Amino acid sequence: MTTAPTALAAPAIPTAHASVARRPLAPGDARITGGFWHTRQQRNRAEALRAGYEQLEDSGTFRNFRIVGGAEQGEASGMIFQDSDAYKWLEAVAFELGRQEDPDLRAMAREATAMIAAAQQSDGYLNSVHTLRHSPEDRYSSMAWNHELYCYGHLIQAAVALSRSAGDDELLAVALRIVDHLRTVFGPTARHSTCGHPVIEMALIELYRLTGRDEILELARFLLDVRGGEERFPGVAPGPEYFSAGVPVREARSVEGHAVRALYLFAGATDQAIEDGDAELLARAESVFADLMATKTYVTGGMGARWDWEAFGDPFEMTTDRGYAETCAAIGAIQWAWRLLLATGKAQYAEAIERLLFNAFLPGVSLAGTEFFYVNSLQLREGAKADQGRSIAHGRRAWFDCACCPPNIMRTFASLDHLAATTTPDGLQLHQYATGTWSTGEGPDRLRVSVATEYPTDGLVRITIEEAPAEVRALTLRIPAWSRGGAQLTHRGAEVPLPSAEADAPGPTSAEIRTTFQAGDVIELRLDVAARFVGAHHRLDASRGAVALERGPLVYALEDEDQDGFGHVDDAAVDPGAALVPGAAIPALDGAVPLAVSGSAVTVSPAAAAWPYPIHGSADAEVTRTPATWSAIPYYAWANRSVGPMRVWLPLEAD
């Protein structure tokens, strides 16, 4: 049933008593209305969500619910955690209904909700695949792999989103019955166990925030703290570290094991720290995030180096052609960074979100919005075989047997508006730059701004004050690290001083305008989006002796499609002293701006071609360099015209 007007609400809304430095904007107060991200959101709404509905039907996901509910007969289809795909898709639909009403999407959501509710057992248990394949006595018999709590987590997140953004509480009733059931199974005086795949931690805290029921927060605390300490998942390969259970969360020093599991877990831990005012737990989360960024993150923001077990590797273990960088890991990292931004207000977390959004999340979906990468390697070699189904050599695909990424992408696009800005009692903070409107306060205290920008193609961000109180307020703007020293800020035509680029902290910073604003005031932020080479830490062996290209917030790549006869990008070398020249926008890539970089195409001696390990310094080791001008495009746009050799890291010409 509909209980409230629809308005897009943030995915995470701390309670009034939570310990946060920033708060998300109120439902309806964040709206992307044009430009780069709006285009992608509209395709997600018009194409991807409807295609996702069909995929959920074709994959048997919806049918599983109908069989359990008695509407059909048959056997279960798909993975043991197949239910979760439907829940993430429902969450995406909920956010879209908050952005703009759509009778067709609402009808789809109600149909799916009815199927799910009919599949819930009398005691509150709900897992269609497990119910069809196992007896009731086998419930929670494999906490490592059966993912029952994981599925509950995504159902709860969808229920919260439907209630907040779509005004529909039908799935919320299902979620609350699940919680009542869980409290009879898990807890300090019941079973001491938790799920092999975190997400229930985040979900329960958000449900607590919506309902105010303290017992839900207590269950979330229990499931967070029970994960480590004494051995969990004994005898289950590849060991407790894989499940982020090697040590208690409060003692962790780095992310380990399965990347998505770890990132979801720490996002939940940060939520817990926020609600409990737990400064020690928050400090631990910040420390682990800092280690993650320093030692286990690709230049794209991608996370997870190993195909085996979809896992983080050792520090600085980041191969390019075999890099995993799962799209869901990027989404988990965005969710964690957003919570750290709310908790601390530090610009570094907004900066991380930007890199993740443009270069780790966005490559996971085609420009059309309906095909997806599960894996986001940074190189595809000439002759690469499309072996595993997730290989980038296949190109993007419409769906996967393990279809976690597509609906995860859909829900991220649908909720993107709220990642752009936050609020404090005295003002508004803009963290991501997109055309739209952002507001804080009510009535005569309302501060409302509109933003017009061609970002990331262009660095000009024009902000107009639409409404303002008759009191001093602060408008805070993030100055990206890559533009420090090259940014300019004006208000009412007068230059505003920016924090010094020579400050001790080398990362991003913020500029604040604190004044009594007036409707019609114009603030212009000019960011320097000039292209640049970036290098790699000396321990990053896979990228040693190479550079990557960036322009503004975008990481670039070479693919064979653009090289105009110079050869394969596998043979590219670049001149680090050369100018990086922007070219004409490419219509087939939604106007993406290419970069021309001077260098050479490398060929080896006949002897080295036959045996690729010549004696160093010998004639056989000599190479021939033919001058070449290589053309690079934003990494997110690769493989949208053809699928062929591509690389992010480019060897330097110097031997």
ZAPA-259650 format. One record per residue (C-alpha): residue number from 1; x, y, z. Coordinates in Angstrom, 1 decimal, decimal comma. Example, Ala and Ser with C-alpha at 12.3 -4.5 7.8 and 13.67 -1.06 7.14 Angstrom:
- nr_c1_c2_c3
- 1_12,3_-4,5_7,8
- 2_13,7_-1,1_7,1
END
This chain:
- nr_c1_c2_c3
- 1_0,0_0,0_0,0
- 2_1,1_3,6_-0,6
- 3_1,6_5,4_2,7
- 4_3,5_8,6_1,7
- 5_4,2_10,8_-1,3
- 6_7,2_9,6_-3,3
- 7_10,5_11,4_-3,1
- 8_14,0_10,0_-3,7
- 9_15,6_9,3_-0,3
- 10_19,3_8,7_0,4
- 11_20,4_5,0_0,7
- 12_21,8_5,7_4,2
- 13_20,1_8,1_6,5
- 14_21,6_8,3_10,0
- 15_19,3_8,8_13,0
- 16_19,0_12,2_14,6
- 17_21,2_11,1_17,5
- 18_23,9_9,5_15,3
- 19_27,4_10,8_15,5
- 20_28,0_12,3_12,0
- 21_29,8_15,4_10,6
- 22_27,5_15,5_7,6
- 23_24,0_14,4_6,8
- 24_22,4_13,4_3,5
- 25_19,9_15,7_2,0
- 26_16,2_15,2_2,8
- 27_14,1_13,1_0,5
- 28_13,4_15,1_-2,7
- 29_16,2_17,6_-2,0
- 30_18,8_16,0_-4,3
- 31_18,1_15,9_-8,0
- 32_20,3_15,4_-11,0
- 33_18,5_17,0_-13,9
- 34_20,9_17,1_-16,9
- 35_24,4_16,4_-18,2
- 36_26,7_13,3_-18,0
- 37_25,1_11,4_-15,1
- 38_21,5_12,3_-16,0
- 39_22,0_10,6_-19,4
- 40_23,1_7,4_-17,8
- 41_20,3_7,5_-15,2
- 42_17,7_7,9_-17,9
- 43_19,0_4,9_-19,9
- 44_19,0_3,0_-16,7
- 45_15,4_3,9_-16,1
- 46_14,1_3,5_-19,6
- 47_16,1_0,5_-20,7
- 48_18,0_-1,3_-18,0
- 49_15,3_-1,7_-15,4
- 50_12,9_-3,1_-17,9
- 51_15,5_-5,4_-19,4
- 52_16,4_-6,5_-15,8
- 53_12,8_-7,5_-15,2
- 54_12,8_-9,7_-18,3
- 55_16,2_-11,2_-17,2
- 56_14,8_-12,0_-13,8
- 57_11,9_-13,8_-15,5
- 58_14,1_-15,6_-18,0
- 59_16,6_-16,7_-15,4
- 60_13,9_-18,4_-13,3
- 61_14,4_-16,0_-10,4
- 62_10,8_-14,9_-10,3
- 63_9,6_-18,4_-11,0
- 64_11,4_-19,7_-7,9
- 65_9,2_-17,4_-5,8
- 66_6,1_-18,5_-7,6
- 67_6,9_-22,1_-7,1
- 68_7,4_-21,7_-3,4
- 69_4,3_-19,6_-3,1
- 70_2,2_-22,3_-4,8
- 71_1,4_-20,4_-8,1
- 72_3,5_-22,8_-10,2
- 73_5,2_-26,2_-9,9
- 74_8,8_-27,2_-10,7
- 75_12,3_-27,2_-9,5
- 76_14,6_-24,3_-8,4
- 77_16,7_-22,4_-11,0
- 78_20,0_-20,8_-10,5
- 79_22,4_-20,0_-7,6
- 80_21,5_-20,6_-4,0
- 81_21,5_-16,8_-3,5
- 82_19,4_-16,1_-6,7
- 83_16,7_-14,3_-4,6
- 84_19,1_-11,4_-4,0
- 85_19,1_-10,4_-7,7
- 86_15,4_-9,6_-7,5
- 87_15,9_-7,6_-4,3
- 88_18,6_-5,4_-5,7
- 89_16,4_-4,8_-8,8
- 90_13,5_-3,9_-6,5
- 91_15,7_-1,4_-4,7
- 92_16,6_0,2_-8,0
- 93_13,0_0,5_-8,9
- 94_12,2_2,0_-5,5
- 95_14,8_4,7_-6,0
- 96_13,5_5,4_-9,5
- 97_9,9_5,8_-8,3
- 98_11,3_8,3_-5,8
- 99_13,0_10,2_-8,7
- 100_9,8_10,2_-10,8
- 101_6,6_8,2_-10,7
- 102_6,2_5,5_-13,4
- 103_3,0_3,3_-13,4
- 104_4,7_0,5_-15,3
- 105_7,7_0,3_-12,9
- 106_5,3_0,5_-9,9
- 107_3,2_-2,3_-11,3
- 108_6,4_-4,5_-11,8
- 109_7,5_-3,7_-8,3
- 110_4,1_-4,7_-6,8
- 111_4,0_-7,9_-8,8
- 112_7,5_-8,9_-7,6
- 113_6,7_-7,9_-4,0
- 114_3,5_-10,1_-4,1
- 115_5,6_-13,1_-5,4
- 116_8,1_-12,6_-2,6
- 117_5,5_-12,2_0,2
- 118_3,8_-15,4_-1,0
- 119_7,1_-17,3_-0,7
- 120_7,7_-16,4_2,9
- 121_7,2_-19,3_5,3
- 122_4,9_-19,2_8,3
- 123_7,7_-18,6_10,7
- 124_9,2_-15,8_8,7
- 125_11,9_-17,7_6,9
- 126_12,4_-16,8_3,2
- 127_14,7_-18,2_0,7
- 128_13,1_-19,7_-2,4
- 129_16,0_-21,7_-3,7
- 130_16,9_-23,1_-0,3
- 131_13,3_-24,0_0,4
- 132_13,0_-25,9_-3,0
- 133_16,3_-27,8_-2,7
- 134_16,6_-28,5_1,0
- 135_14,5_-29,6_3,9
- 136_13,5_-27,2_6,7
- 137_16,0_-29,0_9,0
- 138_18,8_-27,8_6,6
- 139_18,2_-24,1_7,2
- 140_21,4_-22,2_8,1
- 141_23,3_-25,5_7,8
- 142_26,0_-23,9_5,6
- 143_26,5_-20,4_6,9
- 144_29,6_-20,0_4,7
- 145_28,0_-20,6_1,3
- 146_24,2_-20,7_1,4
- 147_23,9_-16,9_1,9
- 148_20,6_-16,8_3,6
- 149_21,4_-13,8_5,7
- 150_23,0_-12,1_2,6
- 151_19,7_-12,5_0,8
- 152_17,8_-11,1_3,8
- 153_20,1_-8,1_3,7
- 154_19,3_-7,2_0,2
- 155_15,6_-7,8_0,8
- 156_15,7_-5,4_3,8
- 157_17,5_-2,8_1,8
- 158_14,8_-3,0_-0,9
- 159_12,1_-2,8_1,7
- 160_13,6_0,3_3,2
- 161_14,0_1,9_-0,2
- 162_10,4_1,1_-1,2
- 163_9,1_2,6_2,0
- 164_11,1_5,7_1,9
- 165_11,2_6,5_-1,8
- 166_8,1_4,9_-3,2
- 167_5,8_5,0_-0,2
- 168_5,1_1,3_-0,3
- 169_5,3_-0,8_2,9
- 170_4,3_-4,2_1,6
- 171_7,9_-5,5_1,5
- 172_8,7_-3,8_4,8
- 173_6,1_-6,1_6,5
- 174_8,0_-9,1_5,0
- 175_11,3_-7,7_6,3
- 176_10,1_-7,2_9,8
- 177_8,8_-10,8_9,9
- 178_12,3_-11,9_8,8
- 179_13,9_-10,0_11,7
- 180_11,5_-11,5_14,2
- 181_12,5_-14,9_12,8
- 182_16,2_-14,2_12,9
- 183_16,0_-13,1_16,6
- 184_14,7_-16,6_17,4
- 185_17,7_-18,2_15,7
- 186_20,7_-15,9_16,3
- 187_21,9_-13,9_19,3
- 188_23,8_-13,9_22,5
- 189_21,5_-16,5_24,1
- 190_20,9_-18,4_20,8
- 191_23,1_-19,4_17,9
- 192_26,6_-17,7_17,7
- 193_27,0_-17,6_14,0
- 194_26,8_-15,3_11,0
- 195_26,7_-15,3_7,2
- 196_29,7_-16,0_5,0
- 197_28,7_-13,0_2,9
- 198_28,2_-9,7_4,7
- 199_25,5_-7,2_3,9
- 200_23,0_-8,0_6,6
- 201_24,9_-5,6_8,9
- 202_24,2_-2,5_6,7
- 203_20,7_-3,6_6,1
- 204_19,7_-4,1_9,7
- 205_21,0_-0,7_10,7
- 206_19,1_1,0_7,9
- 207_15,9_-0,9_9,0
- 208_16,6_0,3_12,6
- 209_16,9_3,9_11,3
- 210_13,6_3,6_9,5
- 211_11,6_1,9_12,3
- 212_13,4_3,0_15,5
- 213_13,2_-0,6_16,9
- 214_16,2_-1,1_19,3
- 215_16,1_-4,8_19,0
- 216_17,1_-4,5_15,3
- 217_20,2_-2,5_16,2
- 218_21,1_-5,0_18,8
- 219_20,9_-7,8_16,2
- 220_23,1_-5,8_13,9
- 221_25,7_-5,3_16,7
- 222_25,6_-9,0_17,4
- 223_26,2_-10,1_13,8
- 224_29,0_-7,6_13,4
- 225_30,9_-8,7_16,5
- 226_30,3_-12,4_16,2
- 227_32,1_-12,6_12,9
- 228_35,6_-12,8_14,3
- 229_37,3_-13,6_17,6
- 230_36,7_-17,3_17,9
- 231_37,1_-19,3_14,7
- 232_34,3_-18,9_12,2
- 233_33,6_-21,3_9,3
- 234_36,0_-24,0_10,6
- 235_37,4_-26,3_8,0
- 236_35,9_-24,3_5,2
- 237_38,3_-23,5_2,4
- 238_39,8_-21,1_1,7
- 239_39,8_-20,2_5,4
- 240_38,3_-17,6_7,7
- 241_40,2_-14,6_6,2
- 242_38,2_-15,2_2,9
- 243_35,0_-14,4_4,8
- 244_36,5_-11,4_6,6
- 245_36,4_-13,5_9,8
- 246_40,1_-14,0_10,6
- 247_40,0_-11,4_13,3
- 248_37,2_-9,3_14,8
- 249_36,3_-6,3_12,8
- 250_37,5_-4,1_15,6
- 251_41,0_-5,6_15,4
- 252_41,3_-5,6_11,6
- 253_44,2_-3,8_10,0
- 254_43,4_-4,4_6,3
- 255_40,8_-5,8_4,1
- 256_41,3_-9,5_3,3
- 257_39,7_-12,2_1,3
- 258_36,6_-11,8_-1,0
- 259_36,6_-8,1_-1,9
- 260_32,8_-7,5_-2,0
- 261_32,3_-9,3_1,3
- 262_35,0_-7,2_3,0
- 263_33,8_-3,9_1,6
- 264_30,1_-4,5_2,6
- 265_31,3_-5,6_6,0
- 266_33,2_-2,4_6,7
- 267_30,4_-0,3_5,3
- 268_28,2_-1,9_7,9
- 269_30,8_-1,4_10,6
- 270_30,9_2,3_9,8
- 271_27,2_2,5_10,1
- 272_27,4_0,8_13,5
- 273_30,1_3,3_14,6
- 274_27,9_6,2_13,5
- 275_24,8_5,0_15,3
- 276_26,7_4,0_18,5
- 277_29,0_7,0_18,5
- 278_31,8_4,5_18,7
- 279_34,9_6,6_18,0
- 280_37,2_3,6_18,3
- 281_35,4_1,6_15,7
- 282_35,2_4,6_13,4
- 283_39,0_5,1_13,7
- 284_39,5_1,4_12,9
- 285_37,3_1,8_9,8
- 286_39,2_4,9_8,7
- 287_42,6_3,1_9,2
- 288_41,5_0,1_7,2
- 289_40,2_2,3_4,4
- 290_43,5_4,2_4,3
- 291_45,4_1,0_4,0
- 292_43,0_-0,2_1,2
- 293_43,6_3,0_-0,8
- 294_47,4_2,9_-0,3
- 295_48,1_-0,7_-1,1
- 296_45,2_-2,6_-2,7
- 297_43,4_-0,1_-5,1
- 298_44,0_0,1_-8,8
- 299_44,5_3,5_-10,5
- 300_40,9_3,2_-11,7
- 301_39,6_2,7_-8,1
- 302_39,1_-1,0_-8,9
- 303_39,4_-3,4_-6,0
- 304_40,2_-7,1_-5,8
- 305_43,3_-8,4_-7,6
- 306_42,6_-12,2_-7,8
- 307_40,3_-14,2_-10,0
- 308_40,7_-17,0_-7,5
- 309_38,0_-16,4_-4,9
- 310_37,3_-12,9_-6,2
- 311_39,7_-11,7_-3,5
- 312_42,1_-9,0_-2,5
- 313_45,7_-10,0_-3,0
- 314_48,8_-9,0_-1,1
- 315_49,8_-5,4_-0,7
- 316_50,6_-3,9_-4,2
- 317_49,6_-7,2_-5,9
- 318_47,7_-5,5_-8,8
- 319_48,3_-7,1_-12,1
- 320_46,7_-5,5_-15,1
- 321_45,6_-8,1_-17,6
- 322_44,5_-10,5_-14,8
- 323_43,1_-7,9_-12,5
- 324_39,6_-8,7_-11,3
- 325_38,2_-5,4_-10,0
- 326_34,7_-6,7_-9,8
- 327_32,0_-4,1_-10,5
- 328_30,2_-5,0_-7,2
- 329_33,5_-4,3_-5,3
- 330_33,5_-0,7_-6,7
- 331_29,9_-0,3_-5,5
- 332_30,7_-1,7_-2,1
- 333_33,6_0,7_-1,8
- 334_31,4_3,6_-2,8
- 335_28,9_2,7_-0,1
- 336_31,7_2,5_2,5
- 337_33,3_5,8_1,4
- 338_29,9_7,5_1,5
- 339_29,4_6,4_5,1
- 340_32,9_7,6_6,1
- 341_32,2_10,9_4,4
- 342_29,0_11,3_6,5
- 343_30,9_10,3_9,7
- 344_33,9_12,6_9,2
- 345_33,2_15,2_6,6
- 346_36,6_14,6_5,1
- 347_37,0_15,5_1,4
- 348_39,2_12,4_0,8
- 349_36,2_10,2_0,9
- 350_34,3_12,3_-1,6
- 351_37,4_12,1_-3,8
- 352_37,5_8,3_-3,5
- 353_33,8_8,2_-4,5
- 354_34,5_10,2_-7,6
- 355_37,3_8,0_-8,8
- 356_35,2_4,9_-8,1
- 357_32,2_6,2_-9,9
- 358_33,9_7,3_-13,1
- 359_36,6_4,6_-13,4
- 360_35,6_1,5_-11,4
- 361_31,8_1,5_-11,4
- 362_31,0_3,1_-14,8
- 363_33,1_0,8_-17,0
- 364_30,9_-2,1_-15,7
- 365_28,0_-1,0_-17,9
- 366_27,7_-0,2_-21,6
- 367_26,8_3,3_-22,8
- 368_23,4_1,9_-23,7
- 369_23,0_0,7_-20,1
- 370_21,9_-2,8_-20,8
- 371_25,2_-4,8_-21,0
- 372_27,6_-5,4_-18,2
- 373_31,1_-6,3_-17,2
- 374_31,5_-8,4_-14,1
- 375_35,3_-8,0_-14,2
- 376_37,2_-4,8_-15,0
- 377_40,7_-5,7_-15,9
- 378_43,0_-2,9_-17,0
- 379_44,4_-4,7_-20,1
- 380_43,2_-7,0_-22,8
- 381_46,0_-8,5_-24,9
- 382_46,0_-9,3_-28,6
- 383_44,8_-12,9_-29,0
- 384_43,2_-13,1_-25,6
- 385_40,8_-16,0_-25,3
- 386_37,3_-15,5_-24,0
- 387_37,6_-18,4_-21,6
- 388_35,6_-17,8_-18,5
- 389_32,2_-16,3_-18,8
- 390_33,3_-13,2_-16,9
- 391_36,3_-12,5_-19,1
- 392_36,4_-9,0_-20,6
- 393_37,4_-10,7_-23,9
- 394_33,6_-11,5_-24,3
- 395_32,7_-7,8_-24,1
- 396_29,9_-6,7_-21,8
- 397_27,0_-9,2_-21,4
- 398_23,3_-8,8_-20,8
- 399_23,3_-11,1_-17,7
- 400_25,4_-13,6_-15,8
- 401_24,7_-17,0_-14,1
- 402_25,9_-15,1_-11,0
- 403_24,1_-11,9_-11,8
- 404_25,1_-9,8_-8,8
- 405_26,5_-6,9_-10,8
- 406_23,7_-5,9_-13,2
- 407_21,1_-5,1_-10,6
- 408_23,7_-3,6_-8,3
- 409_24,6_-1,2_-11,1
- 410_20,9_-0,4_-11,6
- 411_20,4_0,5_-7,9
- 412_23,5_2,7_-7,8
- 413_22,5_4,7_-10,9
- 414_19,0_5,1_-9,4
- 415_20,3_6,5_-6,1
- 416_23,2_8,5_-7,5
- 417_21,6_12,0_-6,8
- 418_22,3_11,8_-3,1
- 419_26,0_11,1_-3,4
- 420_26,5_14,7_-4,7
- 421_25,8_16,7_-1,6
- 422_25,4_16,7_2,1
- 423_24,3_19,2_4,7
- 424_25,1_20,6_8,2
- 425_23,0_22,9_10,3
- 426_24,9_25,9_8,8
- 427_25,1_25,0_5,2
- 428_25,4_22,8_2,1
- 429_28,4_20,8_0,8
- 430_28,8_19,9_-2,8
- 431_31,0_16,8_-3,2
- 432_30,3_15,6_-6,8
- 433_29,7_17,9_-9,7
- 434_26,6_17,3_-11,8
- 435_23,9_19,4_-13,4
- 436_21,0_19,5_-10,9
- 437_19,5_21,1_-7,8
- 438_20,4_20,6_-4,2
- 439_18,6_22,0_-1,1
- 440_18,8_22,1_2,6
- 441_16,5_23,5_5,3
- 442_12,8_24,4_5,1
- 443_10,7_27,5_4,6
- 444_12,6_30,7_5,1
- 445_15,7_28,8_6,2
- 446_16,0_27,0_2,9
- 447_19,2_27,2_0,9
- 448_18,7_25,9_-2,6
- 449_21,2_25,9_-5,4
- 450_21,2_24,8_-9,0
- 451_24,3_23,6_-10,8
- 452_25,1_23,7_-14,5
- 453_28,1_21,9_-15,8
- 454_29,6_19,8_-18,6
- 455_31,7_18,0_-16,1
- 456_33,7_15,8_-16,5
- 457_34,3_17,0_-20,1
- 458_34,8_20,6_-18,9
- 459_35,9_21,9_-15,5
- 460_33,5_24,8_-15,2
- 461_30,9_24,4_-12,5
- 462_28,3_27,2_-12,4
- 463_26,3_27,4_-9,2
- 464_23,3_29,7_-8,9
- 465_21,6_30,5_-5,6
- 466_17,9_29,8_-6,1
- 467_16,7_30,4_-2,5
- 468_18,6_31,6_0,6
- 469_17,8_32,5_4,2
- 470_18,3_36,0_5,5
- 471_21,2_34,7_7,6
- 472_24,8_33,6_7,1
- 473_25,2_30,2_5,5
- 474_28,2_28,2_4,3
- 475_28,5_26,7_0,8
- 476_31,4_24,2_0,7
- 477_32,9_22,9_-2,6
- 478_35,4_20,1_-3,0
- 479_38,6_21,0_-4,7
- 480_40,0_17,7_-6,2
- 481_43,6_16,8_-5,6
- 482_44,3_16,8_-9,3
- 483_43,2_20,4_-9,6
- 484_44,9_21,9_-6,6
- 485_46,9_24,9_-7,7
- 486_44,9_25,1_-10,9
- 487_41,4_25,9_-9,5
- 488_39,7_29,2_-9,4
- 489_36,6_30,2_-7,4
- 490_34,5_33,4_-7,8
- 491_31,4_34,6_-6,0
- 492_29,4_37,6_-7,5
- 493_32,4_38,0_-9,8
- 494_35,0_38,4_-7,1
- 495_37,7_35,8_-6,6
- 496_37,5_33,7_-3,5
- 497_40,8_32,6_-1,9
- 498_41,4_28,8_-2,0
- 499_43,4_26,7_0,4
- 500_47,1_26,7_-0,4
- 501_48,2_24,0_-2,8
- 502_51,4_23,8_-0,7
- 503_49,5_22,7_2,4
- 504_50,9_19,7_4,2
- 505_48,1_17,4_3,1
- 506_48,5_16,5_-0,6
- 507_45,0_15,3_-1,2
- 508_41,7_17,0_-2,0
- 509_40,6_20,0_0,0
- 510_37,5_22,1_0,4
- 511_36,7_25,8_-0,3
- 512_34,0_27,5_1,8
- 513_32,0_30,6_1,0
- 514_30,3_31,8_4,2
- 515_28,1_34,7_3,7
- 516_24,5_35,9_3,5
- 517_23,5_34,6_0,1
- 518_20,9_36,2_-2,1
- 519_18,8_34,6_-4,7
- 520_20,5_35,0_-8,1
- 521_24,0_34,9_-6,7
- 522_26,4_33,1_-9,0
- 523_29,4_31,1_-7,9
- 524_31,8_29,7_-10,5
- 525_34,3_27,0_-9,8
- 526_36,8_26,4_-12,5
- 527_38,8_23,1_-12,2
- 528_41,8_22,4_-14,2
- 529_40,9_19,2_-16,2
- 530_44,2_19,3_-18,2
- 531_45,4_15,9_-19,1
- 532_48,4_14,4_-17,2
- 533_50,6_11,4_-16,8
- 534_50,5_9,5_-13,5
- 535_53,1_7,0_-12,4
- 536_53,0_4,0_-10,0
- 537_54,5_3,1_-6,6
- 538_57,8_1,3_-7,0
- 539_56,3_-1,9_-5,5
- 540_53,6_-2,1_-8,1
- 541_55,6_-4,5_-10,3
- 542_52,9_-4,9_-12,9
- 543_53,0_-1,1_-13,7
- 544_56,7_-0,4_-13,1
- 545_58,2_1,6_-16,0
- 546_54,8_2,7_-17,2
- 547_52,4_5,6_-16,9
- 548_48,7_6,1_-17,0
- 549_46,7_9,0_-18,5
- 550_44,2_11,0_-16,6
- 551_42,1_14,0_-17,6
- 552_40,0_15,6_-14,8
- 553_38,5_12,8_-12,8
- 554_38,8_10,3_-15,7
- 555_41,4_7,5_-16,2
- 556_42,1_6,9_-19,9
- 557_43,0_3,8_-21,9
- 558_44,2_2,9_-25,4
- 559_42,2_0,5_-27,5
- 560_42,9_-0,7_-31,0
- 561_39,8_0,8_-32,4
- 562_41,3_4,3_-32,4
- 563_44,9_3,8_-33,5
- 564_44,6_4,6_-37,2
- 565_47,2_2,1_-38,5
- 566_49,8_2,6_-35,9
- 567_49,5_-1,1_-34,8
- 568_48,3_-2,9_-31,7
- 569_48,3_-1,1_-28,4
- 570_50,3_-4,0_-27,0
- 571_53,3_-2,4_-28,8
- 572_52,7_1,1_-27,6
- 573_55,3_3,2_-25,8
- 574_54,8_6,9_-24,9
- 575_57,0_9,9_-24,5
- 576_56,6_11,2_-20,9
- 577_57,6_14,7_-22,0
- 578_55,0_14,9_-24,8
- 579_52,0_17,1_-24,6
- 580_48,7_15,4_-24,2
- 581_46,3_17,0_-26,7
- 582_42,5_16,7_-26,4
- 583_40,8_15,8_-29,7
- 584_37,3_16,2_-31,1
- 585_34,5_14,6_-29,2
- 586_33,6_11,1_-30,3
- 587_29,8_11,0_-31,1
- 588_29,7_7,2_-30,9
- 589_31,0_7,4_-27,3
- 590_28,5_10,1_-26,1
- 591_30,9_12,9_-26,9
- 592_33,9_11,5_-24,9
- 593_37,0_13,5_-25,5
- 594_40,1_11,6_-26,8
- 595_43,7_12,4_-26,0
- 596_46,5_12,2_-28,5
- 597_49,9_11,2_-27,0
- 598_53,2_11,0_-28,9
- 599_55,4_8,0_-28,6
- 600_56,3_5,0_-30,7
- 601_55,3_1,5_-31,8
- 602_57,9_-1,0_-30,7
- 603_59,1_-4,0_-32,7
- 604_61,7_-6,5_-31,6
- 605_64,6_-8,2_-33,4
- 606_63,9_-11,5_-35,2
- 607_65,8_-13,4_-32,5
- 608_63,8_-11,8_-29,7
- 609_60,6_-12,6_-31,6
- 610_61,6_-16,3_-31,6
- 611_62,8_-16,4_-28,0
- 612_61,6_-13,4_-25,9
- 613_64,5_-13,5_-23,4
- 614_67,6_-12,2_-25,1
- 615_70,8_-11,3_-23,2
- 616_70,4_-7,9_-21,7
- 617_72,4_-5,3_-23,8
- 618_73,0_-7,7_-26,7
- 619_72,0_-6,9_-30,3
- 620_69,2_-9,4_-30,0
- 621_67,7_-7,2_-27,2
- 622_67,5_-4,1_-29,4
- 623_64,2_-2,8_-30,4
- 624_63,0_-0,6_-33,3
- 625_60,8_2,3_-32,4
- 626_58,6_3,8_-35,1
- 627_57,1_7,2_-34,3
- 628_53,4_7,0_-33,5
- 629_50,7_9,2_-32,1
- 630_48,4_7,1_-29,9
- 631_44,8_8,0_-29,2
- 632_43,3_7,4_-25,8
- 633_39,7_7,4_-24,6
- 634_38,2_7,4_-21,2
- 635_38,5_3,9_-19,7
- 636_34,8_3,7_-18,9
- 637_34,0_4,0_-22,7
- 638_36,2_1,1_-24,0
- 639_34,6_-1,9_-25,7
- 640_31,5_0,0_-26,7
- 641_32,3_-0,1_-30,4
- 642_34,3_-3,4_-30,7
- 643_36,2_-5,7_-28,3
- 644_39,9_-5,8_-28,9
- 645_43,3_-5,1_-27,3
- 646_43,2_-2,4_-24,6
- 647_45,5_-1,1_-22,0
- 648_45,6_1,5_-19,2
- 649_49,2_1,4_-18,2
- 650_51,6_2,5_-21,0
- 651_55,3_1,7_-21,1
- 652_57,7_4,6_-21,3
- 653_59,9_5,0_-24,3
- 654_63,1_5,2_-22,2
- 655_64,7_1,8_-21,8
END
